[in-house]
Amino acid sequence: MADGESDGFVAGQTALVVPVPEAEPAVRIWRDRFDPAARAGVPAHVTVLFPFLHASLVDAGTCAVLDEIFGRHESFDVRFEECGRFPGVLYLAPVPDAPFRRLTEAVVDRWPEAPPYGGKYEPHPHLTVAQGQDESVLDELEADLRPSLPFAARVPTIDLVVHNGIDWQHRASFALR
């Protein structure tokens, strides 16, 4: 979720994520070692929006609007066929990625004060496997992951997670139609 920010999660941060339990057999061992979000309790996922609103601003009304926004989108199938890289980051690329982009755009259209990654990066749907590693480590991880690809997943929900200062906690789920 916080590519390039290492363990810099802050109490009250929130995120909207698509859990991908189908990825766990392939990525769990590497995420546990090399992804701060995994060590802080977030399962394998594709981020829709991080950071979202501060937890103090997320109330029943906010959740009702999120439920309405996500309820306008169809659930969908996705495949993870190959790895990709950002500097120091290894990820799995979802195909297609357009449904994830539409979900992000819909939330940002409603809350423009919450741009993806605080406006630092353009959103690029991905499932982080490892971050903060040099290329040789990422090369080894990628070689290990290749035999596990491709795999498919169904996307029926979006989860709201909140950082409590120590780890990420599930707060709500929103169904796609």
LONU-924836 format. One record per residue (C-alpha): residue in one letter; x negated, y negated, z. Coordinates in steps of 0.1 Angstrom, whole numbers. Example, Ala and Ser with C-alpha at 12.3 -4.5 7.8 and 13.67 -1.06 7.14 Angstrom:
NODE  res  xx  yy  zz
NODE  A  -123  45  78 .
NODE  S  -137  11  71 .
//
This chain:
NODE  res  xx  yy  zz
NODE  M  0  0  0 .
NODE  A  -27  -25  9 .
NODE  D  -52  -18  -18 .
NODE  G  -84  -36  -10 .
NODE  E  -73  -45  25 .
NODE  S  -85  -13  42 .
NODE  D  -69  -10  76 .
NODE  G  -58  -46  77 .
NODE  F  -21  -39  85 .
NODE  V  -4  -63  108 .
NODE  A  24  -58  132 .
NODE  G  57  -69  117 .
NODE  Q  47  -62  81 .
NODE  T  73  -43  61 .
NODE  A  71  -24  28 .
NODE  L  96  -9  4 .
NODE  V  83  25  -8 .
NODE  V  94  55  -28 .
NODE  P  84  86  -10 .
NODE  V  70  113  -32 .
NODE  P  70  146  -12 .
NODE  E  62  166  -43 .
NODE  A  27  149  -43 .
NODE  E  18  161  -8 .
NODE  P  3  194  -17 .
NODE  A  -21  178  -42 .
NODE  V  -30  146  -23 .
NODE  R  -25  151  14 .
NODE  I  -61  162  23 .
NODE  W  -76  132  4 .
NODE  R  -51  106  16 .
NODE  D  -56  116  52 .
NODE  R  -93  110  47 .
NODE  F  -94  81  23 .
NODE  D  -61  61  25 .
NODE  P  -54  39  55 .
NODE  A  -17  40  49 .
NODE  A  -17  78  52 .
NODE  R  -36  76  85 .
NODE  A  -11  51  97 .
NODE  G  19  74  90 .
NODE  V  30  66  54 .
NODE  P  37  96  33 .
NODE  A  26  99  -4 .
NODE  H  45  71  -21 .
NODE  V  48  46  -49 .
NODE  T  51  11  -35 .
NODE  V  80  -10  -47 .
NODE  L  71  -41  -27 .
NODE  F  43  -48  -1 .
NODE  P  45  -69  19 .
NODE  F  82  -74  20 .
NODE  L  97  -98  46 .
NODE  H  84  -99  82 .
NODE  A  103  -74  103 .
NODE  S  118  -103  124 .
NODE  L  137  -114  92 .
NODE  V  150  -79  83 .
NODE  D  184  -75  98 .
NODE  A  217  -57  89 .
NODE  G  224  -84  63 .
NODE  T  190  -79  46 .
NODE  C  196  -41  46 .
NODE  A  231  -46  31 .
NODE  V  216  -66  3 .
NODE  L  188  -41  -3 .
NODE  D  215  -13  -4 .
NODE  E  234  -32  -30 .
NODE  I  203  -40  -51 .
NODE  F  191  -4  -51 .
NODE  G  226  10  -56 .
NODE  R  227  -7  -90 .
NODE  H  198  14  -102 .
NODE  E  200  50  -113 .
NODE  S  179  77  -96 .
NODE  F  153  90  -120 .
NODE  D  127  117  -127 .
NODE  V  90  109  -129 .
NODE  R  59  128  -137 .
NODE  F  23  124  -124 .
NODE  E  1  135  -153 .
NODE  E  -32  117  -148 .
NODE  C  -54  97  -124 .
NODE  G  -61  60  -128 .
NODE  R  -85  36  -111 .
NODE  F  -87  2  -97 .
NODE  P  -120  -10  -82 .
NODE  G  -127  14  -54 .
NODE  V  -93  31  -57 .
NODE  L  -81  64  -71 .
NODE  Y  -44  68  -78 .
NODE  L  -19  89  -97 .
NODE  A  0  71  -124 .
NODE  P  37  77  -126 .
NODE  V  53  82  -160 .
NODE  P  75  64  -167 .
NODE  D  65  34  -146 .
NODE  A  93  11  -159 .
NODE  P  119  22  -133 .
NODE  F  95  13  -105 .
NODE  R  88  -21  -122 .
NODE  R  126  -28  -124 .
NODE  L  130  -20  -87 .
NODE  T  102  -44  -78 .
NODE  E  116  -71  -101 .
NODE  A  151  -68  -86 .
NODE  V  138  -73  -51 .
NODE  V  115  -102  -60 .
NODE  D  144  -118  -79 .
NODE  R  163  -119  -47 .
NODE  W  133  -127  -24 .
NODE  P  108  -147  -45 .
NODE  E  90  -157  -13 .
NODE  A  78  -120  -11 .
NODE  P  57  -116  -42 .
NODE  P  40  -82  -47 .
NODE  Y  7  -80  -28 .
NODE  G  12  -115  -16 .
NODE  G  7  -127  -52 .
NODE  K  -29  -114  -52 .
NODE  Y  -23  -87  -78 .
NODE  E  1  -79  -106 .
NODE  P  23  -50  -96 .
NODE  H  11  -18  -112 .
NODE  P  31  13  -100 .
NODE  H  8  39  -86 .
NODE  L  4  66  -59 .
NODE  T  -28  58  -40 .
NODE  V  -50  88  -32 .
NODE  A  -81  71  -19 .
NODE  Q  -94  35  -15 .
NODE  G  -126  18  -4 .
NODE  Q  -148  45  -19 .
NODE  D  -176  43  -43 .
NODE  E  -172  57  -78 .
NODE  S  -191  89  -72 .
NODE  V  -166  99  -44 .
NODE  L  -137  90  -66 .
NODE  D  -151  111  -94 .
NODE  E  -153  141  -71 .
NODE  L  -117  135  -58 .
NODE  E  -104  132  -93 .
NODE  A  -121  164  -104 .
NODE  D  -105  181  -75 .
NODE  L  -70  167  -83 .
NODE  R  -69  175  -120 .
NODE  P  -59  212  -116 .
NODE  S  -29  200  -96 .
NODE  L  -16  179  -124 .
NODE  P  9  174  -138 .
NODE  F  38  176  -114 .
NODE  A  73  162  -114 .
NODE  A  93  143  -88 .
NODE  R  128  130  -84 .
NODE  V  133  95  -71 .
NODE  P  167  92  -52 .
NODE  T  158  67  -25 .
NODE  I  137  38  -14 .
NODE  D  124  36  21 .
NODE  L  119  5  43 .
NODE  V  89  10  66 .
NODE  V  77  -14  93 .
NODE  H  42  -16  109 .
NODE  N  44  -18  147 .
NODE  G  7  -28  152 .
NODE  I  -5  8  153 .
NODE  D  14  27  126 .
NODE  W  41  26  100 .
NODE  Q  76  36  111 .
NODE  H  106  45  89 .
NODE  R  134  19  94 .
NODE  A  159  26  66 .
NODE  S  166  44  34 .
NODE  F  185  31  4 .
NODE  A  200  54  -22 .
NODE  L  198  49  -59 .
NODE  R  230  58  -77 .
//
